[in-house]
Amino acid sequence: MAPVLACISHQLTVEAHDRSAYDFVTLVCLGGSLPPSRRYGLIFRDKWAMLVGFPMRVRLFYHDRCFDGACSAALFSDFYRAKQDPSTEFVLSGLFHRAEQLFDLELFDGDENAIVDFKYCASGRLTWWFDHHQSAFLSAEDEEHFSRDRSGRKFYDPAYKSCTKFIAHIAGEKFGYDSSHLSELIRWADIIDGAQYENAKVAVEMAQPATRLALVFEAAKDNLTARIIPLLASHTLEEIAVLPEIRAVFEEIYQRHLESIEVIRKHSVRVGSVVYFDLSDTDVEGYNKFVPYYLFPDCTYTISISDAGFRTKISVGSNPWAAHQPGQNLATICERYGGGGHSRVGAISYGPGELDRARQTAREIVDKLAAE
């Protein structure tokens, strides 16, 4: 490989470039063959300058407080280090579905920027994107922007039940990445995000390490997702779940989880095959989405309202074990109110304090689903 710059003449003095000792400037290499996955700069000392490489800094956005979102981030970072640059530094940024703008474009500050398991962003600074949600595009313009992309680094397929499995497939097929060492992670992400549990009891009673970690992601008072993501690529789920800090958090919120089961039971109203409950006047901000089917195994749909402080959320779901196949596409229904999701599960986010609006929307959806 012919170097772009083997050395720099002593005539390029620190004073001439107005740089102090050991400072560096960004070097743009035109027409050279230096590895593109690294940043390069000049380090000055006395009257000499040396070309050096700096680790890539990748800003990685992921669906926050979500098992599949966390697993997607772990798998992508492992793939990137294996196939792009092993010394890459990742900066993790969780994303939530909100009523207002989803993306702070000022955060797209990495040498490369990636989004996994979340909506598309039509920014020229976005380098990588993987998603599997039906409602992946905020607008027709965003979808058109994606369709024109020729980078070969942005991928979408709503047929996948989990983004983690989707990334593993694309990374293997197109980049030669071997994800076999993370097979447990991929399998459980597909089970949890695709609601492919054997029954509601498995999902609610949480005997498996993956289900315990999912509860920690979703309900821990202090958001631990970004701290756990790096562990997911290097430890088994059991090894992570039994860590003293993780186990202590799980035991605390599992007790709240058990209490939430009774709260949901008391607040639930049956309307035909639909179970509706409003948790906005309780201290339950989030709940295991399979609890309603654990309590009401013969229902087909569930609709709930919760107040998380920064948003008012309407959750719409369908029973994975229903005797009759649900006939409504829930993502399509939620999209009419600015939300989205998958065909069997969806959500709508309104601003904080918009409870009246949320209740009206919930009533309209209950009526529609109950009329099926």
C-alpha positions as CSV (number, residue, x, y, z in Angstrom):
1,M,0.0,0.0,0.0
2,A,1.6,3.3,-1.1
3,P,1.3,5.8,1.7
4,V,-0.4,9.1,1.0
5,L,2.0,10.9,3.2
6,A,5.2,9.1,4.3
7,C,6.7,12.1,6.1
8,I,6.4,15.9,6.3
9,S,9.2,18.3,5.6
10,H,10.7,20.2,8.5
11,Q,9.6,23.3,6.6
12,L,6.1,22.6,7.8
13,T,6.7,24.2,11.2
14,V,4.4,24.5,14.1
15,E,4.4,28.3,13.8
16,A,3.5,28.2,10.1
17,H,0.3,26.2,10.9
18,D,-0.4,28.1,14.1
19,R,-0.4,24.9,16.1
20,S,1.0,24.2,19.6
21,A,3.0,21.2,20.4
22,Y,1.2,17.8,20.2
23,D,-1.9,19.5,18.7
24,F,-3.4,17.9,15.6
25,V,-5.3,19.0,12.5
26,T,-7.7,16.9,10.5
27,L,-6.1,15.6,7.3
28,V,-8.2,15.0,4.2
29,C,-6.6,12.3,2.1
30,L,-7.5,12.7,-1.5
31,G,-6.9,9.9,-3.9
32,G,-4.9,7.8,-1.4
33,S,-5.2,4.3,-0.1
34,L,-5.3,4.7,3.6
35,P,-8.0,2.6,5.3
36,P,-11.2,4.7,5.1
37,S,-12.5,3.4,8.5
38,R,-10.0,5.6,10.4
39,R,-9.6,9.3,11.0
40,Y,-6.2,10.8,10.3
41,G,-4.4,13.8,11.7
42,L,-1.1,15.5,12.0
43,I,0.6,15.6,15.4
44,F,3.2,18.4,15.6
45,R,6.4,18.4,17.7
46,D,9.1,21.0,17.3
47,K,9.6,21.3,13.5
48,W,8.3,17.8,12.6
49,A,4.8,16.5,12.0
50,M,3.7,12.9,12.0
51,L,0.6,11.3,10.3
52,V,-1.4,9.3,12.8
53,G,-4.7,7.4,12.9
54,F,-7.4,7.9,15.4
55,P,-10.2,5.4,16.3
56,M,-13.5,5.9,14.5
57,R,-16.2,7.4,16.7
58,V,-19.6,6.0,15.8
59,R,-22.8,7.5,17.3
60,L,-25.2,4.6,17.6
61,F,-28.9,5.4,18.1
62,Y,-31.3,2.6,19.3
63,H,-34.8,2.0,20.5
64,D,-34.4,2.7,24.2
65,R,-35.9,0.7,27.1
66,C,-36.5,-2.2,24.6
67,F,-34.9,-5.6,24.6
68,D,-34.8,-5.8,20.8
69,G,-33.4,-2.3,20.6
70,A,-30.6,-3.1,23.1
71,C,-29.8,-6.4,21.4
72,S,-29.8,-4.7,18.0
73,A,-27.3,-2.1,19.3
74,A,-25.0,-4.9,20.8
75,L,-25.1,-6.9,17.6
76,F,-24.5,-3.9,15.3
77,S,-21.5,-2.8,17.4
78,D,-20.0,-6.3,17.3
79,F,-20.5,-6.5,13.6
80,Y,-19.0,-3.1,13.0
81,R,-15.9,-3.9,15.0
82,A,-15.5,-7.3,13.2
83,K,-16.0,-6.0,9.7
84,Q,-15.2,-2.2,9.8
85,D,-12.8,-1.2,12.5
86,P,-12.0,-3.2,15.7
87,S,-10.9,0.0,17.5
88,T,-14.1,1.8,17.0
89,E,-15.5,3.9,19.9
90,F,-19.3,3.8,20.2
91,V,-21.4,6.6,21.7
92,L,-24.8,5.1,22.6
93,S,-27.9,7.3,22.4
94,G,-31.4,5.9,23.2
95,L,-34.5,7.0,21.3
96,F,-38.1,7.1,22.4
97,H,-41.3,7.6,20.4
98,R,-42.5,11.1,21.3
99,A,-45.2,13.4,20.1
100,E,-42.6,16.0,19.1
101,Q,-39.5,15.7,16.9
102,L,-37.8,12.3,17.3
103,F,-34.3,13.3,16.4
104,D,-32.0,15.9,17.7
105,L,-29.9,16.4,14.5
106,E,-27.1,18.0,16.5
107,L,-26.4,14.6,18.0
108,F,-25.4,13.2,14.6
109,D,-21.8,14.1,15.4
110,G,-20.0,10.9,14.9
111,D,-17.5,10.0,12.1
112,E,-20.4,7.7,11.2
113,N,-23.9,7.7,12.6
114,A,-26.2,4.6,12.9
115,I,-29.8,4.0,13.8
116,V,-31.1,0.5,14.7
117,D,-34.6,-0.6,15.5
118,F,-36.0,2.9,15.1
119,K,-37.6,5.2,12.5
120,Y,-35.7,6.5,9.5
121,C,-34.1,9.9,9.6
122,A,-33.5,11.7,6.2
123,S,-30.2,13.3,7.3
124,G,-27.2,13.3,5.2
125,R,-25.2,12.5,8.3
126,L,-26.9,9.1,8.7
127,T,-24.5,6.4,7.6
128,W,-26.2,3.1,8.7
129,W,-29.9,2.2,9.3
130,F,-31.7,-1.0,10.2
131,D,-35.4,-1.3,11.0
132,H,-38.3,-3.7,10.8
133,H,-41.3,-1.6,12.0
134,Q,-44.2,-1.2,9.6
135,S,-44.2,2.5,10.6
136,A,-40.6,3.1,9.8
137,F,-41.0,6.4,8.0
138,L,-42.4,9.6,9.5
139,S,-43.4,10.9,6.1
140,A,-43.6,10.0,2.4
141,E,-40.6,12.3,1.9
142,D,-38.6,10.2,4.3
143,E,-39.5,7.0,2.5
144,E,-38.6,8.6,-0.9
145,H,-35.3,9.7,0.6
146,F,-34.6,6.1,1.7
147,S,-35.5,4.7,-1.7
148,R,-33.0,6.9,-3.4
149,D,-30.1,5.8,-1.1
150,R,-27.4,3.8,-2.9
151,S,-24.9,3.5,0.0
152,G,-25.6,-0.1,0.6
153,R,-25.7,0.6,4.3
154,K,-29.4,1.2,5.0
155,F,-31.8,-1.7,5.3
156,Y,-35.5,-2.2,5.9
157,D,-37.7,-5.3,6.1
158,P,-41.0,-5.3,8.0
159,A,-41.3,-9.1,7.6
160,Y,-38.8,-9.7,10.4
161,K,-40.1,-10.1,13.9
162,S,-37.0,-8.5,15.5
163,C,-34.5,-6.0,14.3
164,T,-31.7,-8.1,15.9
165,K,-32.4,-11.1,13.6
166,F,-32.6,-8.8,10.6
167,I,-29.2,-7.2,11.3
168,A,-27.7,-10.7,11.8
169,H,-29.1,-11.8,8.4
170,I,-28.0,-8.7,6.5
171,A,-24.6,-8.5,8.1
172,G,-23.9,-12.1,7.3
173,E,-25.3,-12.1,3.8
174,K,-23.8,-8.8,2.6
175,F,-20.7,-8.4,4.7
176,G,-19.6,-11.9,5.7
177,Y,-20.2,-11.4,9.4
178,D,-20.5,-14.6,11.6
179,S,-23.0,-14.0,14.3
180,S,-23.1,-17.6,15.6
181,H,-21.5,-16.6,19.0
182,L,-24.5,-14.4,19.6
183,S,-27.1,-17.0,18.7
184,E,-28.7,-16.9,22.1
185,L,-29.1,-13.1,21.9
186,I,-30.6,-13.3,18.5
187,R,-33.1,-16.1,19.4
188,W,-34.4,-14.3,22.5
189,A,-34.7,-11.0,20.8
190,D,-36.9,-12.7,18.2
191,I,-39.0,-14.4,20.8
192,I,-39.5,-11.3,22.9
193,D,-40.1,-8.7,20.2
194,G,-42.1,-11.2,18.1
195,A,-44.2,-12.3,21.1
196,Q,-43.3,-15.9,20.3
197,Y,-43.4,-17.2,23.9
198,E,-44.9,-20.6,24.4
199,N,-47.7,-19.0,26.5
200,A,-48.4,-15.9,28.6
201,K,-47.1,-17.6,31.8
202,V,-43.6,-17.8,30.4
203,A,-43.7,-14.0,29.5
204,V,-45.2,-12.9,32.8
205,E,-43.6,-15.1,35.4
206,M,-40.0,-14.4,34.0
207,A,-38.1,-17.5,34.9
208,Q,-35.7,-17.0,31.9
209,P,-32.7,-14.6,32.1
210,A,-33.8,-12.9,28.9
211,T,-37.3,-12.1,30.3
212,R,-35.7,-10.8,33.5
213,L,-33.4,-8.5,31.5
214,A,-36.3,-7.3,29.4
215,L,-38.0,-6.2,32.6
216,V,-34.9,-4.3,33.7
217,F,-34.7,-2.5,30.4
218,E,-38.4,-1.5,30.5
219,A,-39.0,-0.7,34.1
220,A,-35.8,0.1,36.0
221,K,-36.1,3.5,37.7
222,D,-32.6,4.4,36.5
223,N,-32.3,3.6,32.8
224,L,-29.6,0.9,32.6
225,T,-29.9,0.1,28.9
226,A,-26.7,1.9,27.7
227,R,-24.7,0.3,30.5
228,I,-25.9,-3.3,29.6
229,I,-25.6,-3.1,25.8
230,P,-21.8,-3.6,25.7
231,L,-22.2,-6.7,28.0
232,L,-24.7,-8.3,25.6
233,A,-22.0,-8.9,23.0
234,S,-19.5,-10.4,25.4
235,H,-21.5,-12.3,28.1
236,T,-24.4,-14.8,28.2
237,L,-27.8,-13.5,29.3
238,E,-27.5,-15.6,32.4
239,E,-24.1,-14.0,33.3
240,I,-25.6,-10.5,32.9
241,A,-28.8,-11.3,34.8
242,V,-27.0,-12.6,37.9
243,L,-24.6,-9.6,38.2
244,P,-25.3,-8.2,41.7
245,E,-26.4,-4.7,40.5
246,I,-28.7,-6.2,37.8
247,R,-30.2,-8.8,40.1
248,A,-30.9,-6.2,42.8
249,V,-32.7,-4.0,40.4
250,F,-34.7,-6.9,39.0
251,E,-35.8,-8.1,42.4
252,E,-37.1,-4.6,43.2
253,I,-39.0,-4.1,40.0
254,Y,-40.3,-7.7,39.9
255,Q,-42.1,-7.0,43.1
256,R,-43.7,-3.9,41.4
257,H,-44.4,-6.1,38.4
258,L,-46.4,-8.5,40.6
259,E,-48.3,-5.5,42.1
260,S,-49.0,-4.1,38.6
261,I,-50.8,-7.4,37.7
262,E,-53.4,-6.7,40.4
263,V,-53.6,-3.0,39.4
264,I,-54.3,-4.0,35.8
265,R,-56.9,-6.5,36.9
266,K,-58.8,-3.9,38.9
267,H,-58.7,-1.3,36.2
268,S,-59.7,-3.5,33.2
269,V,-63.0,-3.2,31.4
270,R,-64.2,-5.8,28.9
271,V,-65.8,-4.5,25.7
272,G,-66.5,-7.6,23.6
273,S,-63.2,-9.2,22.8
274,V,-61.3,-6.1,23.9
275,V,-59.8,-5.4,27.3
276,Y,-59.3,-1.7,28.1
277,F,-57.5,-0.2,31.1
278,D,-56.4,3.3,32.0
279,L,-53.3,3.5,34.3
280,S,-52.9,7.3,34.1
281,D,-54.2,7.7,37.7
282,T,-51.9,5.0,39.1
283,D,-48.2,4.9,39.9
284,V,-47.7,2.3,37.1
285,E,-45.8,4.0,34.3
286,G,-45.0,0.8,32.3
287,Y,-46.1,-2.8,32.5
288,N,-45.4,-6.2,30.9
289,K,-47.5,-6.2,27.7
290,F,-48.4,-9.8,28.2
291,V,-50.1,-9.3,31.6
292,P,-53.6,-8.7,30.0
293,Y,-53.4,-12.0,28.2
294,Y,-52.3,-13.7,31.4
295,L,-55.3,-12.3,33.2
296,F,-57.8,-12.5,30.3
297,P,-56.6,-15.4,28.0
298,D,-59.8,-15.3,25.9
299,C,-59.5,-11.7,24.9
300,T,-58.3,-10.7,21.4
301,Y,-57.1,-7.1,21.8
302,T,-55.9,-4.9,24.6
303,I,-55.8,-1.1,24.8
304,S,-54.2,0.9,27.6
305,I,-53.3,4.5,28.6
306,S,-50.3,5.3,30.7
307,D,-48.6,8.5,31.8
308,A,-44.8,8.4,31.7
309,G,-44.4,12.1,32.5
310,F,-42.7,13.1,29.2
311,R,-45.5,11.6,27.1
312,T,-49.0,10.2,27.3
313,K,-49.0,6.8,25.7
314,I,-51.7,4.6,24.2
315,S,-50.7,1.0,23.8
316,V,-52.6,-1.3,21.4
317,G,-51.9,-5.0,21.3
318,S,-53.3,-8.3,20.2
319,N,-53.3,-11.7,21.9
320,P,-50.5,-13.9,20.4
321,W,-52.5,-17.0,21.7
322,A,-56.0,-15.9,20.6
323,A,-58.3,-18.6,19.5
324,H,-59.2,-16.5,16.5
325,Q,-56.6,-14.7,14.4
326,P,-56.9,-10.9,14.9
327,G,-58.2,-9.3,11.7
328,Q,-57.0,-5.7,12.3
329,N,-53.6,-4.2,11.4
330,L,-52.8,-2.3,14.6
331,A,-49.9,-0.3,13.1
332,T,-52.2,1.0,10.4
333,I,-54.8,2.0,13.0
334,C,-52.1,3.8,15.2
335,E,-50.7,5.6,12.1
336,R,-54.0,7.4,11.8
337,Y,-53.3,9.1,15.1
338,G,-49.6,9.8,14.5
339,G,-48.4,6.5,16.0
340,G,-47.3,3.2,14.5
341,G,-45.7,-0.2,15.2
342,H,-46.3,-3.7,13.8
343,S,-49.4,-5.4,12.5
344,R,-50.0,-7.1,15.9
345,V,-48.9,-4.4,18.2
346,G,-48.7,-0.6,18.1
347,A,-48.6,2.6,20.1
348,I,-49.5,6.3,20.0
349,S,-47.6,9.0,21.9
350,Y,-49.2,12.3,22.8
351,G,-47.7,15.2,24.7
352,P,-47.5,15.3,28.5
353,G,-50.9,16.0,30.1
354,E,-52.9,15.2,27.0
355,L,-55.1,12.7,28.8
356,D,-58.4,13.8,27.5
357,R,-57.1,13.5,23.9
358,A,-55.7,10.0,24.7
359,R,-58.9,8.8,26.2
360,Q,-60.9,9.9,23.3
361,T,-58.5,8.2,20.9
362,A,-58.6,5.0,23.0
363,R,-62.4,5.0,23.0
364,E,-62.5,5.3,19.2
365,I,-60.0,2.4,18.9
366,V,-61.9,0.2,21.4
367,D,-65.1,0.7,19.4
368,K,-63.4,-0.2,16.2
369,L,-61.8,-3.3,17.5
370,A,-64.9,-4.5,19.5
371,A,-66.9,-4.3,16.3
372,E,-64.7,-6.9,14.5
